[in-house]
């Protein structure tokens, strides 16, 4: 199925990834885009005047039926989630996102939707394969035997299976991508739901502008991760949506860094060096995680085009603008 001339629904379109995705869909020639989010419209990360914007609670089946009516394709990004600090302390809330996924699949089937994209996560991967800092990049088959991140990861893995069985039993064409740490401008950067690149950028900037040249780092800083810039993410989403790939596939960068190296990078961009205080009792997630992109490169020729350093420069600059904008409005 092609995006061009299609009527498309973006669930969670008021969020970070969803807002950027709407721009991409319009740029690719979608006939119409319906954008749905539970947040009040004024709190959406981006607002699109050309879209059909609706505030709906997609945990409710009737809201999903309304959202899916008349659509050719669905991008299901809606979820109650955030960075590691949020998902480790809100396991029940994360699990409740299964209501949204279940009701959207049912509504999509009822509405005769041709294709359904589901945004899964690298948190589905078996925790035993992520105990070491010197991580071996995770292949798609490493999700089984199942031992995902408690709460959030289990919900994602279960919903992946639902997508599979809706395709096999009901003929709803489903596509699933496992996101690996998406970051960039126009994302959450404070309040507790932000992810590592935004949190570290904010902390470095706060230390620089306050004159208190210290930073708290969660864990020992040796945890390893990869981070994917938002523009690479939205291209990957649309490539996977239009593809014939039936099984879940990695969507992430394979550029591995430690958290300490990410802090080094943010400090260098900001032009400052900080004293590091390590909070070993704070949520830190698995010790090591990286994306094996062998399959997506082979099947789609997709690979990230934006280096982490370049993406961090853009992200940090945008966060700094938001900080000063907030101060100016007080």
N, C-alpha and C positions, 0 to 999 in steps of 0.2 A: 504494500500500500504506500502511495506517495503522499507527502504532506501537501504538495501543491494542489490547490483547489479543494482541499478537504475541510470539513467542519470538525473542529477539534476542541476538546475540553481539557483544561489544565486544572487538576485538583491540587489545592495547596498553592495556587498561583499568586497569592499574596505574599508568599515567602521568598527567601533568597534565590534558590535555584529556579523556582517556578516563575518568578518575575523575569529573570533573564531568559528563560525558555520561551515565554510569550513573545519577546522581541525576536527570537530566532525563528519562531513559527511564522510570524508575519513576514519576516525577511525572506522566508522560503516560499511564500506565496499561498499560505493557507487562505481558504475562502472566508472563514470566520474563526474566531477563537473565543470560547467562553471561559472565563476565569472565575474560579470559585475558591473561597477561603472562609474560615470560621472567624477570623479577626475582623474587627470593625474596619470599614474601607479606609479610614484615615490612617490606620496602622499598617497598611500594606507596604511592603518594601518598594514596590514600583506600582504605578497606576497607569493603565493603558486606555486612553480615551476611545480607541478604535475597537476595544473588546467589549463583549457582553459580560459585565462584571456583576457577580452575585455573592452576597454574604450568606453562606449556608453552613450548617453543621453536618458534615458528611459522615458522622457516626450514626446519623439517623437515616433509615432506609428511604423514607419519603424524600429527603433532601437529595439523596443519590439519584433517585428516579427523576426528579426535576432536573438535576444537573446533566444527566446523560441523554435526555430526550432530544432527538434530532441530530445526534452527534455521529460522525463517522469513525472518529478515533478518540481514545482517552489516554491522558498521561496522568497516572495516579502517583502524585508526589506528597499528598497530604498525610501528615503524621505528627504525633506529639513527641518531639525529640529535641536534642540539642547536643552540646559537647559532652565530654566524658563526665564532667561534674554533674550534669543533669541526668544522663542515662543511668549512672550508677546509683543515684539517689531517688529515682522515680521509675522503678521497674514496672510497677502496676500501670502507671499512666502510659508508659511505652507499649505495654502489652495490649492496652485498650485500642490501639490503632488498628488492631485486627478487625474491629467493628467496621471501620472505614473501608478497609480493603475488601471485606466480605460483602458489604452492601454495595460497593461500587462494582464489583464483579457481577453481582446479581442484577444490578440496574443496567449495566452495559449489555449483558445478555438479553434482557427484556427489551432494550431499545434497539437491538439489532446492530450494535457497534461492530465495526469490522476488525478493529485492532485495539489492543489494550496494553499499554506500557506500564510496568511496575518498577518503581525505584527501590531496589533492595540495598543492601549494605555489606561492606567487608566484615561487619560484626557477625555475619553468619558463619564465619570460618571457625574450624575446630580449634579450641583454645590450646590444646596440646601442641599445636604446630606454631604457637606464638609465644613460647615461654622464654626464648633466648633473644638477646639484643641482636646477635648476628643471625638475622632472620633469612630463611630461604623464601623467596617470593612465592606468594600463594597462588596456586592454580585452581581453576574452577572446581575440580574434583576434590579439593581439600576441604570442602564443606561437609563431607561425610567421612566417617561416621559422625553424626551430629553432636557437637558440643559447643554451641555458639555462645556469644556474650549473653550473660543472664538477662532476662527481660527483653530488652530491645532486639538482641540478636535472635532469640527464639521466635519473637513475633515476625521478624523478617523472613526467617527460614520457613516458618509455617505458611506465610503468605505466598512465598515462592511456590510451594507445593500446591496451594489453592489455584494459582495461575495455571500451573501445569495441568491440573485435573479439569479445570474449566475448559481448557483447550482440548484435552483428550475426550472428555465426556460430552461437552456441549458445542464444540466447534468454534469457541471464541478464540481468535488468534491473539496470543499473549506473547509479550517480549519482556525480558527481565534483565536489568543491569545492576551489578553490585558496585555501588559508589565507594570510592576510597577518598575520604577527607577532602571535600570540595571547599574552596575558599575564594575570596575576591571582594571587590567593592560592592556596596549595597547589601552587605550581609549583616548578620547579628554580630555586634562587637562588644556588647556589655550586657549586664543583667543576669548572667548565669547560664545562658544557653549557647554562648559563643564557643567556637572550636579553637584549637590551639593557635593557628596562624593569627586570627583576630585577637585572641586573648593576649598573646605575647606581644603583638604590635601595640595594643592598648597599654599594657603594663610598661613597656619600654618608653612610650610617649609620655605616660603619666610621670614616670621617674625623671625623664628629661625636663619636663616643663615645671615640675614641682620643686626641683632641686634636691630631692631625696633620691640619691643615685643608688637605689637598691631594687631588686626584683625577686619576687617569690616564684619559684618553679615547682610545679607539682611532680613528685617523684624525684629520682636521682639525676634526671636529665639525660640518662643513657638510653631511654626508650627510643626505638626507631620507628619512623613513619614515612609515608609518602603523601604528598599533597597535590591535588589537581586544581588548576585554575578554572574558574567558572566558564570561560569561553570554550575551553577544551571539553568541559563537561557537556554543555548544551549541544555542541557538534556531535559528540558521542551519542547522546540521547537520540537525536534525530536520525543519525546513521543506523543505530540499532533498531529504532522504530520502523524504518523503511526496509530493513533487511529480512532475510529468511532464517535468522538465527532463532531457534526454538528454545534452547536451554539457557539458563542464567550465565551471564558473561561479565568478566571484570571490566570496570570503567574507572581507570585511575592512572596516576603517574607511577613510574617505576624508579623515579629519582629519590633514593633513600637518604634520609638525614636523621640524626639524633635530635632530640629536643634541645640539647645544648647547642647544636649547630644551627638550629632555627633561631635561637636567641642570639647567637653570634651574628647571624645575618641581619636580624632586626636592629641590633645595636649598630652594626656597620652602616646600615641605611640611615639611621637616625643620627649617626655621628657621635656616639656616646659609649662608654663602658660602664657597666653596673656591677655592684656587689651582688652575688647570687646567694639567695637563701633557699635551701631545698626543703620542701614540706613533704616528708616521707609518708605522712598519714593521709595526704590528699588523694582523691581519685586520680589514677594514672593510666588505667586500662592495661592492655597486654604489654609485654616487654618489647615485642617486635612485630611489625606488620608491613608488608610491601605487596604491591600488585604485580603479578606475572601477566604481562600483556601479550604473550605469544599468540594466544588464540584470536584476540581482537585485531592484532596486526595482520595475522594470516587471512582472516575472513573479511575484514573491512578496510585494511590498510590504514587503520586509525592509530595514531600515537600522539601524545601531547606535543603541542607546538610552542608552549610557553614555559620557559625555565622557572624554577621556583624563585630564584633571585629577582627576576623581572616581575613576576606576579606579586611578590612580597612588596616590592617598591610601590606598585600601584595600590595595593591594599593598605599599606601603612600611610600613604599620602591621603587616601580617602578617609581613613579613620581619624587622622589628624584634623582634617577639615570638619568632620562631625563634632569633634571635641571642642573646637573653637566656635563652631556654630552654636553649640549648646551653651557655651559661656556667654556668647554675645546676646542670646535670647533671654538671659536671666535678668 
